[in-house]
Amino acid sequence: METKAQSVGEEPPAGRSEGPHSRRKRRASEDGDLRYFLPKAGCSGAKPELGQEVATEGEALIEAFKNGQHFYTLTAWKAVPEVNGKSSPVIVKQAIART
């Protein structure tokens, strides 16, 4: 039985699905700008408080591992109406671009 590890940030070979994790990464990038935060010092997982923001998922993983912490991901959304032809408007989410 052979297993293959994939490095953080490494893309799977073209035409191959790597299970639910690749879908989640692709969906996050389609859904908007995903941001990564370490927890504020002294906070518990029961009441999340955002601390230092890090630039990438890889950096968040490394810092969380080094410090024995978890990390948070955040995407900001705005509710907007969408009209589809003759039907009534529907409220949909629209990602807020990171500035």
C-alpha positions as CSV (number, residue, x, y, z in Angstrom):
1,M,0.0,0.0,0.0
2,E,1.6,3.3,-1.1
3,T,0.6,6.7,0.2
4,K,1.6,10.1,-1.2
5,A,1.9,13.3,0.8
6,Q,1.0,16.6,-0.7
7,S,2.9,19.8,0.3
8,V,1.0,22.8,1.6
9,G,0.1,25.0,-1.4
10,E,0.9,22.3,-3.9
11,E,-1.7,21.7,-6.6
12,P,-2.9,18.2,-7.3
13,P,-2.1,16.8,-10.8
14,A,-4.4,18.1,-13.5
15,G,-7.5,16.0,-14.0
16,R,-7.3,14.4,-10.6
17,S,-9.5,15.1,-7.7
18,E,-7.9,14.8,-4.2
19,G,-11.2,14.3,-2.4
20,P,-13.2,16.8,-0.3
21,H,-10.2,18.9,0.7
22,S,-9.5,20.0,-2.9
23,R,-13.1,20.9,-3.4
24,R,-13.1,23.0,-0.2
25,K,-10.0,24.9,-1.3
26,R,-11.5,25.6,-4.7
27,R,-14.8,26.6,-3.3
28,A,-13.2,29.0,-0.8
29,S,-11.3,30.7,-3.6
30,E,-14.5,31.0,-5.7
31,D,-16.5,32.3,-2.7
32,G,-14.3,35.2,-2.0
33,D,-11.1,36.3,-0.3
34,L,-10.4,33.9,2.5
35,R,-8.4,35.4,5.4
36,Y,-6.4,33.5,8.1
37,F,-6.1,34.5,11.8
38,L,-4.4,33.1,14.8
39,P,-6.4,33.4,18.0
40,K,-5.9,36.3,20.4
41,A,-3.6,35.4,23.3
42,G,-5.5,33.8,26.2
43,C,-8.8,33.2,24.4
44,S,-10.6,29.9,24.4
45,G,-12.1,28.0,21.5
46,A,-15.5,28.5,23.1
47,K,-15.4,32.2,22.5
48,P,-13.3,32.9,19.4
49,E,-11.3,36.1,19.3
50,L,-9.2,37.0,16.3
51,G,-5.6,37.8,16.9
52,Q,-2.8,38.2,14.3
53,E,-3.7,37.9,10.7
54,V,-1.3,35.8,8.6
55,A,-1.0,36.0,4.8
56,T,-1.5,32.4,3.7
57,E,-3.0,29.1,4.8
58,G,0.4,27.6,4.9
59,E,1.7,30.3,7.3
60,A,-1.4,29.8,9.5
61,L,-0.8,26.0,9.6
62,I,2.9,26.4,10.6
63,E,2.3,29.1,13.3
64,A,-0.7,27.1,14.8
65,F,1.4,24.0,14.9
66,K,4.5,25.7,16.4
67,N,2.4,27.3,19.1
68,G,0.0,24.4,19.7
69,Q,-3.0,26.6,18.7
70,H,-5.8,26.5,16.2
71,F,-6.4,29.1,13.6
72,Y,-9.5,30.7,12.1
73,T,-10.5,31.4,8.5
74,L,-12.8,34.3,7.7
75,T,-14.7,35.4,4.6
76,A,-16.8,38.6,4.6
77,W,-20.1,38.6,2.8
78,K,-22.7,41.2,1.7
79,A,-26.4,40.3,1.1
80,V,-27.6,41.6,-2.3
81,P,-30.8,41.1,-4.4
82,E,-30.6,39.1,-7.6
83,V,-33.3,39.2,-10.2
84,N,-33.6,36.2,-12.5
85,G,-35.8,37.0,-15.4
86,K,-39.5,37.2,-14.6
87,S,-39.3,35.6,-11.1
88,S,-39.2,37.6,-7.8
89,P,-35.8,38.9,-6.6
90,V,-33.8,36.5,-4.5
91,I,-31.3,37.6,-1.8
92,V,-27.8,36.1,-2.4
93,K,-24.4,36.4,-0.8
94,Q,-21.7,38.3,-2.5
95,A,-18.1,38.2,-1.2
96,I,-16.6,41.5,-0.1
97,A,-13.3,42.0,-1.8
98,R,-10.3,42.3,0.5
99,T,-8.7,45.8,0.5
